Amino acid sequence: MKDSPADNQTVATILVVDDEPIVRDVVVRYLRRDGYRTLEAGNGDEAQLLIEHDPPALVVLDVMLPGIDGLELCRWIRARSDLPIVMLTARGEEADRIVGLEFGADDYLTKPFSPRELAVRVRNLLRRASNQYDGSGHALKFGDVEINAVMREVRKSDEPIKLTLKEFDLLQFLAAHPRRVFSREQLMDQVWGYRSELDTGTVTVHIRRLREKIEDEPARPRHIETVWGVGYRLSP
């Protein structure tokens, strides 16, 4: 077996949660071809047991599941950890995608999807999760917020703030380029590692969640600003 793309010394484990055996089989084959170890679950209850007893490095999670659905499972995972989550949703179910992002999913794909694209998304998320940033390692600061890029920690008024993988990456990227305006497409490219042809709402939801966590008045943000018609910037 070739080395995992995410880690040349440790094979990352991916949990694939989908009630359609054919979908699981295709996804698992592509992930194993890329060198990952895989676990499979056909429902939310099985997934919870696997996460508790054999914690994966990332979860590929379908929204529509029997019993505990994907959205509830996403919320359950996020209440316990910052485990990266890629959600799979039916085409046209925008509400499920937005709710999934609000619950803490890092990314999503709509069915039918390209298994090759899913493998790329997984690789990008795992690379970000294990990334040790180049540079001095000095903390980034603005207002009463401090970002430790090496430790992947954020503190506000010296109190720790719990962020998901992509919330941290987005905040760190904006803070590293103060006052510079980035479009949604540029942020998707720089933070998620790919460009989206459509406005998926991914960036918008992550910006909203970040404001709720670091701004004193999320409705009137002081630091994470919207530049109407262009994108977003961070003002120290």
N, C-alpha and C positions, 0 to 999 in steps of 0.2 A: 504493500500500500504506500502510495506517495505521501509526502508530508502534507499536513493540513495547510491551506493557504493562510489561515489565521495565525498559525503558530508552528514553526518548523520543528519544535521539540515535543509539543503536546497536541494530540489530536482532539480537536474541539467536538463536543457532542451537541447535536441538533435534535430537538424534539419536534416531530411533525404531528400536529393534531388536526385530524380531518376525518369525518365520518364516511368519506368515500374512499374505499380501498384502492381504486384505480388512481385517484389523485395522490394518495400517500405513496403508492408504489412508484409513480413517475418521479415525484419529488425526492424520495429516498434514493432512487437510482442516480439521479443527478448529483445529489449531495455526496453520496459515497464515491462517485467518480472523481469528485474534487478532493477526496481524502478525508471527509468527515465521518465520524461515528454517528449513527442515528438511533433514535428511539421513536416509537410510534404509539399513538393513542387514537382511538376512534370516538372518544367522548371526553367531556370535561372531567368526569370522575377519575378515569384512568390517567388523564394528564396530571391531575393534582397528586396522585400517588407517585407517579414517576418523578415529578419535580421535587417532592419531599424526600424520596429515597435514592434518586440518581440524578442530582441537579445538572441540567444541561447548561451549555454556554449561550444558547439562543433558542427561542421557540417560534416555529412557524405555525400560526393559529388561525383556523377557519372560524368565521363568525357563527355560521349556522351549525350548531352541534346539538345532539340529543342530550336531555338532562341539563347540566350546567352549560349554558351557551358560551360562545367565544368571548362576548363582551364581559360577562360576569367573571369568566376565568381570567381575562386580562386584568380586571380590577382586583381580583384575588392575588394575582402575581405581583401587581404593582404595589399593593399594600405591604408586601413582604420583601421586595427586592427591586433592583434596577435591571433585572434580566432583560436583555434585548428581545423585542417582540416584533415579528412581521405578521400582519394580519392579512387574511385572504377573504375577500368579500365578493358577493355576486355583482355582476355588472349592473350599474344603475342604482345600486343601493347606497346613495351618497350619505344618507342619514347614518347608516351603520359605520361607514368609514369615518365620519366626523366624530361619532360617539366613541369609536375605538381609539382615535387619536386623543380625545379628551380623557379617556380612561388610562392613557399612558402608553399606547402602542407607538413604536418608533417609526414604523413604515407600514405600507400596505400595498397589495396588488389586487387587481380585480380579475375574477374568473371570466372567461378562460385566460390564462396567463402563460407566458413563456417560462418553462422550467429553467432555461439558461439565464433569463433575467432574474429569476428568484435566487439562483445560485450567486449571481453577482451582488444582489442586495445583501444576501447573507454574508458574503465575504467582506463587503464594505463595512457592515455593522460590526463584525468581529474585529476587523482591523482597527476601527475607531475605539472599540472597547478596550483593546490591549495596547493602544497607542501611547507611547511615552514621548511627549512633545519635545522636539528639538529646541535648543535655546538655553537660556540661563537657568530656567526653572524658577525664576522670580515670580512672585504672586502678582496677578493683575488686580488693580483696585479701582473702584469708582464709588463715590458716595460712601456708604457704610458697608459696601459689598466687597468681599475679597475672594479671588479665584486662585486656587492652587492647581495649576495645570498638571503637575507631576503626580500629585496625590488624587487628582480629580475630585477635589472638595470645594464647596462654596460655603462661605459664612456671611451672614448679615448681622451686623452689630455683635460680632463674635459668636453668634449662634449658628450651628450647622443647618444648612438647607438641603433637603432631600430632592435631588433632581434625577430624572431619567437620563439614559445615555445620550439621547439626542438633545434634550434640554441643555445638558451640560455642554455638548459640542457647539450648539448654536450660541449660547451665551459666551463661551470662551472665544469663539470666532469673532463675534461682534466686538467684544471687549479688546481683542488684539488689534482691531482696526477702528479705534474711536473716531466718531464723527463722519466716518465714511458711509455713504448710503449704498445698500445692496438691494437689488431687486429680488423677488421671490425665486426667480429662475437661477440667479447667481448663488443664492443661499442653498437651493437644492443641489446645485453642482458642487459647491465648496463643502457643505456640511453632510449631505446625504450621499454624495459621490456620483450623482447622475443628474441629468436634466430632464424635467418633465415637460411634455408638450402641452399639457393642460394644467390649469390652476387647480391642483388637487386639494387645496386647503391645508396641506400638511404644515407648511411654514406658518400660516395664519394661526392655526391651533397651537402650535408650539410657542409662538410669540405670546399668545394670550395666557398660556399656562405659566410662562416665565414671568410675565408681569404680575400675575397673582401671587407669585412666590417671592419676588424681590422688590417690587414697588410698594411704597407706603400707600399710594392711592392708585391701584391698577387702572381705574377708569380715567385717571389723569396722570399718565406715566411721565416721570421725570427723566428717566434714563433710556429706556427702550422706546424710541420715538418712531411714529409712522410718518413717512414723507409721502404725502398723498400723490398717487399717480406714479410713484417711483418704487418705493420699498421701505426699508427700515434701516435705522442706524442707532448706535449706542452713544449717548452723550454723557461723559463723565460728570 
